[in-house]
Amino acid sequence: MKSFFELKVRIKTYAVLISGTILMAVAVTMFFEKTGVVAGGVTGIAIILKRLFGVPMWVVNAVINVPLFIVGYKLLERDTFIKTLVCTVSLTLFLGIVPGININLLTGDKLVDIILGAVTMGTGLGMIFLKYASSGGTDLFATLLNLRMKHLSIPKLLAIIDGIIVALGMGVFGFESGIYAVIAIYIVTKVSDSILEGPNRAKLLYIISEQFGGISDYIVNDIKRGVSYIEIKGGFTDKHRPMIMCVASAKEMVKIKEKVYQIDENAICFVGDIREAFGEGFTKFRG
């Protein structure tokens, strides 16, 4: 029964990941490329190279990601690496397939088209982030850089990388397209944040369970986050027991919740938002 449940969860996870990459491919090939908007990422580089040299976007996505995965293989957790690899292969595949579909989604109004593309892209990214993965490319590059530059969060590193790519896009498509790209990036971020509940935020978890030992071990050993015990007394049961308190990123919170209810289906879990988190494992405080 447990193995069937795990298989069901895994199938659902990869279905969501692949669906997210399909939406990303649609956004890039049917909206951003056709409107000349470079909204960052490896797909942005692909749009530039296709315009300048006619290189297919799927080729660019594959070539850039190969060295990143060679480095990431030893640095990323196995589960994260596999999910990101699946997303990258899937995105590369659909970047090659979607352009061959004879459907025109453009409305003729450039701003509306940019908004539609950005919402589609943000939804796809949000679905991928929700399953504790990335689409590879600049996401993976920012993750790898974060391992060396702890004082800069992954979203900040992504913003810097995407900013450079947008600037290159302005050089090819013009200043106006650069402004549209900034609008697109803003919408993409907002949409993906709303799905994930904010990648820049931390989450405060309070977990009450008879299996607190197993849950704590998972958080400490697998998620690599610290836990604290708060002694509580149940008003109904009149029993004393420890309540787990843990601060984690939004992505990690998704994994923790999933594991909590695999270990104890009767557990009680409270999740709250933390606007900022500083210290070990989070952004280094700079004052």
For each residue, the residues with C-beta under 8 A, 3 or more apart:
1: 4 5
2: 5 6
3: 6 7
4: 1 7 8
5: 1 2 8 9 262
6: 2 3 9 10
7: 3 4 10 11
8: 4 5 11 12
9: 5 6 12 13 258
10: 6 7 13 14
11: 7 8 14 15
12: 8 9 15 16
13: 9 10 16 17 83 131
14: 10 11 17 18 83 86
15: 11 12 18 19
16: 12 13 19 20 127 128 130 131
17: 13 14 20 21 83 86 87 90 127 128 131 133
18: 14 15 21 22 86 87 90
19: 15 16 22 23 124 127
20: 16 17 23 24 87 123 124 125 126 127 128 135
21: 17 18 24 25 87 90 91 94 124 128 135
22: 18 19 25 26 90 94 98 124
23: 19 20 26 27 120 121 123 124 127
24: 20 21 27 28 43 91 94 120 121 124 125 128 135
25: 21 22 28 29 91 94 95 97 98
26: 22 23 29 30 31 98 105 120
27: 23 24 30 31 32 117 118 120 121 124
28: 24 25 31 32 33 43 46 47 57 95 117 121
29: 25 26 32 33 34 57 95 98 99
30: 26 27 33 34 98 103 104 105 106 117
31: 26 27 28 34 35 37 105 106 113 114 116 117 120
32: 27 28 29 35 37 38 39 43 44 47 114 117 121 184
33: 28 29 30 36 47 50 57
34: 29 30 31 106 113
35: 31 32 106 110 113 114 117 177 180
36: 33 47 51 173 174 177
37: 31 32 47 114 117 169 173 177 180 181 184
38: 32 44 47 48 165 166 168 169 170 172 173 177 178 181
39: 32 43 44 117 118 121 162 166 181 184 185 188
40: 44 138 158 161 162 163 165 166 181 185
41: 44 45 135 137 138 139 162 165
42: 45 46 60 61 64 65 136 137 138
43: 24 28 32 39 46 47 57 61 95 137
44: 32 38 39 40 41 47 48 162 165 166 168 169 181
45: 41 42 48 49 60 64 165 168
46: 28 42 43 49 50 55 57 58 60 61 95
47: 28 32 33 36 37 38 43 44 50 51 57 169
48: 38 44 45 51 52 165 168 169 172
49: 45 46 52 53 55 57 60
50: 33 46 47 53 54 55 56 57 60
51: 36 47 48 172 173
52: 48 49 172
53: 49 50
54: 50
55: 46 49 50 59 60
56: 50 59 60 95 96
57: 28 29 33 43 46 47 49 50 60 61 95 96 99
58: 46 61 62 92 93 95 96
59: 55 56 62 63
60: 42 45 46 49 50 55 56 57 63 64
61: 42 43 46 57 58 64 65 88 91 92 95 136 137
62: 58 59 65 66 92
63: 59 60 66
64: 42 45 60 61 67 68 137
65: 42 61 62 68 69 88 92 136 137 140
66: 62 63 69 70
67: 64 70 71
68: 64 65 71 72 136 137 140 141 144
69: 65 66 72 73 81 84 85 88 136 140
70: 66 67 73
71: 67 68 74 75 144
72: 68 69 75 76 81 84 140 143 144
73: 69 70 76 81
74: 71
75: 71 72 144 147
76: 72 73 80 81 84 143
77: 80 81
78: 81 82
79: 82 83 132
80: 76 77 83 84 132 133
81: 69 72 73 76 77 78 84 85
82: 78 79 85 86
83: 13 14 17 79 80 86 87 131 132 133
84: 69 72 76 80 81 87 88 133 134 135 136 139 140
85: 69 81 82 88 89 136
86: 14 17 18 82 83 89 90 133
87: 17 18 20 21 83 84 90 91 128 133 134 135 136
88: 61 65 69 84 85 91 92 135 136 137 140
89: 85 86 92 93
90: 17 18 21 22 86 87 93 94
91: 21 24 25 61 87 88 94 95 135 136
92: 58 61 62 65 88 89 95 96
93: 58 89 90 96 97
94: 21 22 24 25 90 91 97 98
95: 25 28 29 43 46 56 57 58 61 91 92 98 99
96: 56 57 58 92 93 99 100
97: 25 93 94 100 101
98: 22 25 26 29 30 94 95 101
99: 29 57 95 96
100: 96 97
101: 97 98
102:
103: 30
104: 30
105: 26 30 31 113 116
106: 30 31 34 35 113
107: 112 113 116
108: 113
109: 112 113
110: 35 113 114 180
111: 114 115 180 183
112: 107 109 115 116
113: 31 34 35 105 106 107 108 109 110 116 117
114: 31 32 35 37 110 111 117 118 180 183 184
115: 111 112 118 119 183 184 187
116: 31 105 107 112 113 119 120
117: 27 28 30 31 32 35 37 39 113 114 120 121 184
118: 27 39 114 115 121 122 183 184 185 186 187 188 191
119: 115 116 122 123 187 191
120: 23 24 26 27 31 116 117 123 124
121: 23 24 27 28 32 39 117 118 124 125 184 188 191
122: 118 119 125 126 187 188 189 190 191 192 195
123: 20 23 119 120 126 127 191 192 195
124: 19 20 21 22 23 24 27 120 121 127 128 135
125: 20 24 121 122 128 129 135 188 191 192
126: 20 122 123 129 130 191 192 193 194 195 196
127: 16 17 19 20 23 123 124 130 131 195
128: 16 17 20 21 24 87 124 125 131 133 134 135
129: 125 126 132 133 134 192 195 196 199 251
130: 16 126 127 195 196 254
131: 13 16 17 83 127 128 254
132: 79 80 83 129 251 252 254 255
133: 17 80 83 84 86 87 128 129
134: 84 87 128 129 137 139 140 143
135: 20 21 24 41 84 87 88 91 124 125 128 139
136: 42 61 65 68 69 84 85 87 88 91 139 140
137: 41 42 43 61 64 65 68 88 134 140 141
138: 40 41 42 141 142 158 161 162 165
139: 41 84 134 135 136 142 143 158
140: 65 68 69 72 84 88 134 136 137 143 144
141: 68 137 138 144 145 161
142: 138 139 145 146 154 157 158 161
143: 72 76 134 139 140 146 147 154
144: 68 71 72 75 140 141 147 148
145: 141 142 148 149 152 157
146: 142 143 149 150 152 153 154 157
147: 75 143 144 150
148: 144 145
149: 145 146 152 157
150: 146 147 283 284
151: 283 284 286
152: 145 146 149 156 157 160 283
153: 146 156 157 200 282 283
154: 142 143 146 157 158 199
155: 158 159 199 200
156: 152 153 159 160
157: 142 145 146 149 152 153 154 160 161
158: 40 138 139 142 154 155 161 162
159: 155 156 162 163
160: 152 156 157 163 164
161: 40 138 141 142 157 158 164 165
162: 39 40 41 44 138 158 159 165 166 185
163: 40 159 160 166 167
164: 160 161 167 168
165: 38 40 41 44 45 48 138 161 162 168 169
166: 38 39 40 44 162 163 169 170 178 181 182 185
167: 163 164 170 171 178
168: 38 44 45 48 164 165 171 172
169: 37 38 44 47 48 165 166 172 173 177 178 181
170: 38 166 167 173 174 175 177 178 181
171: 167 168
172: 38 48 51 52 168 169
173: 36 37 38 51 169 170 177 178
174: 36 170 177 178
175: 170 178 179
176: 179 180
177: 35 36 37 38 169 170 173 174 180 181
178: 38 166 167 169 170 173 174 175 181 182
179: 175 176 182 183
180: 35 37 110 111 114 176 177 183 184
181: 37 38 39 40 44 166 169 170 177 178 184 185
182: 166 178 179 185 186
183: 111 114 115 118 179 180 186 187
184: 32 37 39 114 115 117 118 121 180 181 187 188
185: 39 40 118 162 166 181 182 188 189
186: 118 182 183 189 190
187: 115 118 119 122 183 184 190 191
188: 39 118 121 122 125 184 185 191 192
189: 122 185 186 192 193
190: 122 186 187 193 194
191: 118 119 121 122 123 125 126 187 188 194 195
192: 122 123 125 126 129 188 189 195 196 199
193: 126 189 190 196 197 198 199 200
194: 126 190 191 197
195: 122 123 126 127 129 130 191 192
196: 126 129 130 192 193 199 250 251
197: 193 194 201 203 250 273
198: 193 201 250 273
199: 129 154 155 192 193 196 249 250 251
200: 153 155 193
201: 197 198 250 273 274 275 276 277
202: 247 248 249 250 274 276 277 282
203: 197 247 248 249 250 252 253 271 272 273 274
204: 245 246 247 271 272 273 274
205: 244 245 246 247 248 253 256 257 269 270 271 272
206: 230 243 244 245 269 270 272
207: 212 215 243 244 246 260 267 268 269 270
208: 212 232 241 243 244 267 268 269
209: 212 215 244 260 263 264 266 267 268
210: 241 264 266
211: 214 215 263 264 267
212: 207 208 209 215 216 229 241 242 243 244
213: 216 217
214: 211 217 218 263 264
215: 207 209 211 212 218 219 244 259 260 263 264 267
216: 212 213 219 220 227 244
217: 213 214 220 221
218: 214 215 221 222 223 256 259 263
219: 215 216 222 223 225 227 244 246 248 256
220: 216 217 223 224 225 226 227
221: 217 218 224
222: 218 219 259
223: 218 219 220 248 252 255 256
224: 220 221 281
225: 219 220 246 247 248 252 281
226: 220 246 280 281
227: 216 219 220 244 245 246
228: 244 245 246
229: 212 242 243 244 245
230: 206 242 243 245
231: 240 241 242 243
232: 208 240 241 242 243
233: 238 239 240 241
234: 237 238 239 241
235: 238
236:
237: 234
238: 233 234 235
239: 233 234
240: 231 232 233
241: 208 210 212 231 232 233 234
242: 212 229 230 231 232
243: 206 207 208 212 229 230 231 232
244: 205 206 207 208 209 212 215 216 219 227 228 229
245: 204 205 206 227 228 229 230
246: 204 205 207 219 225 226 227 228 256
247: 202 203 204 205 225 274 277 282
248: 202 203 205 219 223 225 252 253 256
249: 199 202 203 252 253 282
250: 196 197 198 199 201 202 203 253 254
251: 129 132 196 199 254 255
252: 132 203 223 225 248 249 255 256
253: 203 205 248 249 250 256 257 271
254: 130 131 132 250 251 257 258
255: 132 223 251 252 258 259
256: 205 218 219 223 246 248 252 253 259 260
257: 205 253 254 260 261 269 271
258: 9 254 255 261 262
259: 215 218 222 255 256 262 263
260: 207 209 215 256 257 263 264 267 269
261: 257 258 264 265 267 269
262: 5 258 259
263: 209 211 214 215 218 259 260 267
264: 209 210 211 214 215 260 261 267
265: 261
266: 209 210
267: 207 208 209 211 215 260 261 263 264
268: 207 208 209
269: 205 206 207 208 257 260 261
270: 205 206 207
271: 203 204 205 253 257
272: 203 204 205 206
273: 197 198 201 203 204
274: 201 202 203 204 247 277
275: 201
276: 201 202 283
277: 201 202 247 274 282 283
278: 282 283 284 285
279: 282 284 285
280: 226
281: 224 225 226
282: 153 202 247 249 277 278 279
283: 150 151 152 153 276 277 278
284: 150 151 278 279
285: 278 279
286: 151
287:
